[in-house]
Amino acid sequence: MLIYTVRRLLLLIPVLVGLSLLVFTISHLLPGDPVKLAAGPQATQAEIQSLARELGTDRPLPAQYWSYATGLVKGDWGQSVLTRRPVWDDLKIYLPATLELVIAAMVLAVAIGLPAGLVSAVYANRWPDYLSRTLSLAAISMPRFFLGLLLQLAFAMWLLWLPLGGRFPIIDEPPPFVTGFLTIDALVAGDLGAFATALKHLALPAAAMCLSPLATITRMMRASTLEVLQQDYVLTERALGLSQRLILFKYVFKNALSATLTVIGLYVGWLLGGTVLVETVFDWPGIGLYATKAIVTQDFMPVMGVTLAIGVVFILSNLVVDLAYGLLNPRVRYE
């Protein structure tokens, strides 16, 4: 397992280098001049050139990339042209908010989707299976922003159970910053009231984001379970008189989960890159809104930082999936 882990970690190096090069190249090929935009409409050509020299955008692209790449290694992710704030400082504020939302959505999707897919396969072509497939189809077809509006209307405006939006009440003092995850920071501070408040604000956007991965995980788990149930070793275990529960949870679930893990890893990256609409509906201060503002103003450095951060999290999530897959299926460690 150690050799398998080291091999996977070494493969991350060329992937990260290629990702940084791709992000840098694409962002600099886009039309528009962020330096001119930052200088303002009344700026003279001399002032624009002076600002370009200050920001280093007047140098050749290879030299700019080398400075950018070496800065990444040192923890310098560049500076916003408009706000003059370091991109890394902004990411430390906005990225934990989005990660907390994505992780909460994935926890809900996995916790509900895996058992739902297993039950659907066990009762194939019966009413639990029909119900699960119908709900999965409806969930995967529902636009997330529209679902978010419906959830706000039902639980925030009619029932008054949950807050309409935001991450934490403006009039309340949030827990001290430790990880950037308000739920974890509240537990670290021992403030159960703040923890409950953070969960209430997290509930609706996480529910809006989880339906699509929930439907996919349920359908994938159902298909994998049906395939495993037809294997010879399962038929042999049944012939030996083992209980249905033992067969399902000791043998079938573990083997069916292997194929579903890949989908779970892919959805983490997909949710990270698709939080803009949900964050807009719920006024959630994450990297989706941060990236949207940077794109509108043609501010390259924040866009590059957000893209690279999403790519790194996506790569790391797939690394975790690969390691978990190696634990579930020892044969892949030697491939």
C-alpha positions as CSV (number, residue, x, y, z in Angstrom):
1,M,0.0,0.0,0.0
2,L,2.9,2.4,0.7
3,I,4.4,1.9,-2.8
4,Y,0.9,2.4,-4.3
5,T,0.5,5.7,-2.3
6,V,4.0,7.0,-3.2
7,R,3.3,6.3,-6.9
8,R,0.1,8.2,-6.8
9,L,1.7,11.1,-5.1
10,L,4.5,11.3,-7.7
11,L,1.9,11.4,-10.5
12,L,0.5,14.6,-9.0
13,I,3.7,16.6,-9.8
14,P,3.3,16.7,-13.6
15,V,-0.4,17.1,-13.3
16,L,0.0,20.2,-11.1
17,V,2.6,21.7,-13.4
18,G,0.5,21.1,-16.4
19,L,-2.6,22.6,-14.7
20,S,-0.7,25.8,-13.7
21,L,0.7,26.1,-17.3
22,L,-2.8,25.6,-18.8
23,V,-4.5,28.1,-16.5
24,F,-1.8,30.7,-17.0
25,T,-1.9,30.4,-20.8
26,I,-5.7,30.5,-21.2
27,S,-6.1,33.4,-18.9
28,H,-3.5,35.5,-20.8
29,L,-5.0,34.6,-24.2
30,L,-8.4,36.0,-23.3
31,P,-9.3,39.4,-24.9
32,G,-9.1,42.5,-22.8
33,D,-6.5,44.5,-20.9
34,P,-6.9,44.3,-17.1
35,V,-4.1,46.8,-16.5
36,K,-5.9,49.4,-18.6
37,L,-9.2,48.6,-16.8
38,A,-7.5,49.0,-13.4
39,A,-5.8,52.2,-14.4
40,G,-9.2,53.8,-15.1
41,P,-10.7,55.5,-18.2
42,Q,-8.8,58.8,-17.5
43,A,-5.3,57.2,-17.3
44,T,-2.7,58.3,-19.7
45,Q,-0.6,55.8,-21.7
46,A,2.4,56.6,-19.5
47,E,0.4,55.7,-16.4
48,I,-0.8,52.5,-18.0
49,Q,2.8,51.5,-18.9
50,S,4.0,52.3,-15.4
51,L,1.3,50.1,-13.8
52,A,2.2,47.3,-16.3
53,R,5.8,47.5,-15.2
54,E,4.7,47.5,-11.5
55,L,2.6,44.4,-12.0
56,G,5.1,42.7,-14.4
57,T,2.7,42.3,-17.3
58,D,5.0,44.0,-19.7
59,R,7.4,41.1,-19.7
60,P,7.3,38.1,-22.1
61,L,4.8,35.4,-21.2
62,P,7.5,32.8,-20.4
63,A,9.1,35.2,-17.9
64,Q,5.7,35.9,-16.4
65,Y,4.9,32.2,-16.1
66,W,8.3,31.5,-14.4
67,S,7.6,34.3,-11.9
68,Y,4.1,33.0,-11.3
69,A,5.2,29.3,-10.9
70,T,8.0,30.1,-8.5
71,G,5.6,32.3,-6.6
72,L,3.2,29.5,-6.2
73,V,5.8,27.3,-4.7
74,K,6.6,30.1,-2.2
75,G,2.9,30.6,-1.4
76,D,2.5,33.8,-3.5
77,W,-0.5,33.3,-5.8
78,G,-0.3,36.8,-7.2
79,Q,-2.2,40.0,-6.5
80,S,-5.5,41.3,-7.7
81,V,-5.1,44.1,-10.3
82,L,-8.2,46.0,-9.0
83,T,-8.1,45.5,-5.3
84,R,-4.3,45.1,-4.9
85,R,-5.1,42.3,-2.3
86,P,-3.0,39.1,-2.4
87,V,-5.1,36.3,-4.1
88,W,-4.0,33.8,-1.4
89,D,-5.5,36.0,1.3
90,D,-8.8,36.1,-0.5
91,L,-8.8,32.4,-1.1
92,K,-8.3,31.7,2.6
93,I,-11.5,33.5,3.2
94,Y,-13.7,32.3,0.3
95,L,-12.4,28.8,-0.4
96,P,-13.3,27.3,3.1
97,A,-16.9,28.6,2.7
98,T,-17.2,26.7,-0.6
99,L,-15.5,23.6,0.6
100,E,-17.8,23.5,3.7
101,L,-20.8,23.7,1.4
102,V,-19.5,21.1,-1.1
103,I,-18.5,18.6,1.7
104,A,-21.9,19.0,3.4
105,A,-23.6,18.3,0.1
106,M,-21.5,15.3,-0.6
107,V,-22.0,13.9,2.9
108,L,-25.7,14.1,2.4
109,A,-25.5,12.6,-1.1
110,V,-23.3,9.7,0.1
111,A,-25.2,9.0,3.3
112,I,-28.6,8.8,1.5
113,G,-27.5,7.6,-2.0
114,L,-25.5,4.5,-1.0
115,P,-28.2,2.8,1.1
116,A,-30.9,4.0,-1.4
117,G,-29.0,2.4,-4.3
118,L,-28.5,-0.8,-2.3
119,V,-32.2,-1.1,-1.4
120,S,-33.2,-0.3,-4.9
121,A,-31.1,-3.2,-6.2
122,V,-32.2,-5.7,-3.6
123,Y,-35.9,-4.9,-4.4
124,A,-35.3,-4.6,-8.2
125,N,-38.5,-4.1,-10.2
126,R,-40.6,-3.6,-7.1
127,W,-42.1,-0.5,-5.6
128,P,-38.9,0.6,-3.6
129,D,-37.0,0.3,-6.9
130,Y,-39.6,2.2,-8.9
131,L,-39.8,5.0,-6.2
132,S,-36.0,5.3,-6.1
133,R,-35.6,5.5,-9.8
134,T,-38.4,8.0,-10.2
135,L,-37.0,10.3,-7.5
136,S,-33.5,10.0,-8.9
137,L,-34.7,11.0,-12.3
138,A,-36.6,14.0,-10.9
139,A,-33.6,15.1,-8.8
140,I,-31.1,14.9,-11.6
141,S,-33.4,16.9,-13.9
142,M,-34.1,19.7,-11.4
143,P,-31.9,22.8,-11.9
144,R,-30.1,23.6,-8.6
145,F,-30.9,27.3,-8.6
146,F,-34.6,26.7,-9.1
147,L,-34.6,24.1,-6.3
148,G,-32.8,26.6,-4.1
149,L,-35.6,29.1,-4.7
150,L,-38.2,26.5,-3.9
151,L,-36.4,25.5,-0.7
152,Q,-36.2,29.2,0.3
153,L,-39.9,29.7,-0.4
154,A,-40.9,26.6,1.6
155,F,-38.6,26.5,4.6
156,A,-37.5,30.1,5.0
157,M,-40.5,32.2,4.0
158,W,-43.5,29.9,4.7
159,L,-42.5,27.6,7.5
160,L,-39.8,30.0,8.9
161,W,-37.7,27.1,10.0
162,L,-34.4,28.1,8.4
163,P,-32.7,31.3,7.4
164,L,-33.2,32.7,3.9
165,G,-29.5,33.1,3.0
166,G,-26.0,34.1,4.2
167,R,-23.5,32.0,6.1
168,F,-23.9,33.5,9.5
169,P,-26.1,36.3,11.0
170,I,-24.5,39.8,10.6
171,I,-25.6,40.8,14.1
172,D,-23.9,37.8,15.7
173,E,-20.2,37.2,16.4
174,P,-18.9,34.2,14.4
175,P,-16.5,31.8,16.1
176,P,-12.8,32.6,16.0
177,F,-11.1,31.7,12.8
178,V,-9.3,28.3,12.9
179,T,-10.1,26.3,9.8
180,G,-12.5,28.7,8.0
181,F,-15.2,26.0,8.4
182,L,-17.8,27.7,10.7
183,T,-19.2,24.4,11.9
184,I,-15.7,23.1,12.9
185,D,-14.6,26.4,14.3
186,A,-17.7,26.6,16.5
187,L,-17.0,23.1,17.8
188,V,-13.3,24.0,18.5
189,A,-14.5,27.0,20.4
190,G,-17.0,24.9,22.3
191,D,-19.8,27.2,21.1
192,L,-22.8,24.9,20.5
193,G,-25.1,27.9,19.7
194,A,-22.9,29.1,16.9
195,F,-22.6,25.5,15.7
196,A,-26.4,25.2,15.5
197,T,-26.6,28.6,13.7
198,A,-24.0,27.6,11.2
199,L,-25.8,24.3,10.5
200,K,-29.1,26.1,9.9
201,H,-27.5,28.4,7.4
202,L,-25.8,25.5,5.7
203,A,-28.8,23.2,5.5
204,L,-30.7,24.8,2.5
205,P,-27.8,25.4,0.1
206,A,-26.3,22.0,0.9
207,A,-29.7,20.4,0.2
208,A,-29.9,22.3,-3.1
209,M,-26.5,21.1,-4.2
210,C,-26.7,17.5,-3.1
211,L,-29.7,16.3,-5.2
212,S,-27.7,15.8,-8.5
213,P,-24.9,13.8,-6.9
214,L,-27.4,12.0,-4.8
215,A,-29.3,10.8,-7.8
216,T,-26.2,9.8,-9.7
217,I,-24.7,7.9,-6.7
218,T,-28.1,6.1,-6.1
219,R,-28.3,5.0,-9.8
220,M,-24.6,4.0,-9.9
221,M,-24.9,2.0,-6.6
222,R,-28.0,0.3,-7.9
223,A,-26.3,-0.8,-11.1
224,S,-23.1,-1.9,-9.4
225,T,-25.1,-3.9,-6.8
226,L,-27.2,-5.6,-9.4
227,E,-24.0,-6.7,-11.2
228,V,-22.4,-8.0,-8.0
229,L,-25.5,-9.9,-7.0
230,Q,-25.1,-12.0,-10.2
231,Q,-21.5,-13.0,-9.4
232,D,-20.8,-16.7,-8.8
233,Y,-19.4,-16.1,-5.3
234,V,-22.6,-14.5,-4.2
235,L,-24.7,-17.3,-5.6
236,T,-22.3,-19.7,-3.7
237,E,-22.8,-17.9,-0.5
238,R,-26.6,-18.1,-0.9
239,A,-26.3,-21.8,-1.6
240,L,-24.3,-22.3,1.6
241,G,-27.1,-20.8,3.6
242,L,-25.6,-17.4,4.6
243,S,-28.0,-14.8,5.7
244,Q,-29.1,-12.1,3.2
245,R,-27.9,-9.3,5.5
246,L,-24.5,-10.9,5.9
247,I,-24.1,-11.3,2.2
248,L,-25.2,-7.8,1.4
249,F,-23.1,-5.9,4.0
250,K,-20.0,-8.1,4.1
251,Y,-19.5,-9.0,0.4
252,V,-21.9,-7.2,-1.9
253,F,-21.7,-3.7,-0.5
254,K,-17.9,-3.6,-0.4
255,N,-17.5,-4.7,-4.0
256,A,-20.4,-2.5,-5.4
257,L,-18.9,0.5,-3.6
258,S,-15.7,0.3,-5.6
259,A,-17.3,1.5,-8.9
260,T,-19.3,4.2,-7.1
261,L,-16.2,5.7,-5.5
262,T,-15.1,7.1,-8.9
263,V,-18.3,9.0,-9.3
264,I,-18.0,10.4,-5.8
265,G,-14.5,11.7,-6.6
266,L,-15.6,13.3,-9.9
267,Y,-18.6,15.0,-8.3
268,V,-16.4,16.8,-5.7
269,G,-14.7,18.7,-8.5
270,W,-17.9,19.2,-10.4
271,L,-19.6,20.8,-7.4
272,L,-16.7,23.0,-6.7
273,G,-16.8,24.4,-10.3
274,G,-20.6,24.8,-10.3
275,T,-21.4,26.6,-7.0
276,V,-21.9,30.0,-8.6
277,L,-25.7,29.8,-9.0
278,V,-26.3,28.3,-5.6
279,E,-24.0,30.8,-3.9
280,T,-25.8,33.6,-5.7
281,V,-29.3,32.4,-4.7
282,F,-28.3,31.9,-1.0
283,D,-25.8,34.8,-0.9
284,W,-23.1,32.4,0.2
285,P,-19.6,34.1,0.3
286,G,-17.7,31.4,-1.6
287,I,-15.2,31.3,-4.5
288,G,-18.1,31.2,-7.0
289,L,-19.1,34.8,-6.3
290,Y,-15.4,35.8,-6.0
291,A,-14.5,34.3,-9.4
292,T,-17.6,35.8,-11.1
293,K,-16.6,39.3,-10.0
294,A,-13.1,38.8,-11.1
295,I,-14.2,37.5,-14.6
296,V,-16.5,40.5,-15.1
297,T,-13.7,42.9,-14.3
298,Q,-11.1,40.9,-16.3
299,D,-8.9,40.5,-13.2
300,F,-6.7,37.6,-14.3
301,M,-4.9,36.7,-11.0
302,P,-8.1,35.9,-8.9
303,V,-9.5,33.8,-11.9
304,M,-6.2,31.9,-12.1
305,G,-6.1,31.4,-8.4
306,V,-9.7,30.1,-8.2
307,T,-9.2,27.8,-11.1
308,L,-5.9,26.4,-9.7
309,A,-7.4,26.0,-6.3
310,I,-10.4,24.0,-7.7
311,G,-8.0,21.9,-9.7
312,V,-5.8,21.1,-6.7
313,V,-8.8,20.2,-4.6
314,F,-10.2,18.0,-7.4
315,I,-6.8,16.3,-7.8
316,L,-6.6,15.7,-4.1
317,S,-10.1,14.3,-3.9
318,N,-9.4,11.9,-6.6
319,L,-6.2,10.9,-4.8
320,V,-8.3,10.0,-1.8
321,V,-10.6,8.0,-4.0
322,D,-7.7,6.1,-5.5
323,L,-6.3,5.3,-2.1
324,A,-9.8,4.2,-0.9
325,Y,-10.2,2.1,-4.0
326,G,-6.8,0.5,-3.3
327,L,-8.0,-0.4,0.2
328,L,-11.3,-1.9,-1.1
329,N,-9.7,-3.7,-4.0
330,P,-6.1,-4.8,-3.3
331,R,-5.5,-6.0,-6.9
332,V,-5.3,-2.4,-8.1
333,R,-2.2,-1.7,-6.0
334,Y,-0.2,-3.8,-8.3
335,E,-1.5,-2.4,-11.6
